[in-house]
């Protein structure tokens, strides 16, 4: 499984869309991203569009449409009260922090149980496929296994790894970058 940071890569081309995908207005970002690349709006197609943008495989027309969608999305989010990217990051950070604090305060182990179940399911499914291969005679079973490993892989990377390990360090890097950009824009970084 690839650990490619498609949202981070998209953030270099369309930072408002990339940041919004993980927080308030995610549906708006999915729709804008898919529409710009000519795909039917869905989370899967938004990821595909983001990967295309990150890989540089958009046509010139798609790239221009993505830039236009980014500008329109930024205006829409600012009209909703999110004046800067940092506002969206702060909301996402508070949401994750609140979930972690709730887990500690109420001594709820649901997140841990789910993390273990998702991890076991993902690696168990991968192990099954590696040991026995995909069913060649039963196309439906083959498709179900592929869909299962894809869904569990997404849940494992974004849910388990993101919740327990990745979100805070990625957020810290974004916060530092946004601070530097603000300093440069205001002339303080010169």
Order of alpha helices (4+ residues) and beta strands (2+ residues): alpha-alpha-alpha-alpha-alpha-alpha-alpha-alpha-alpha
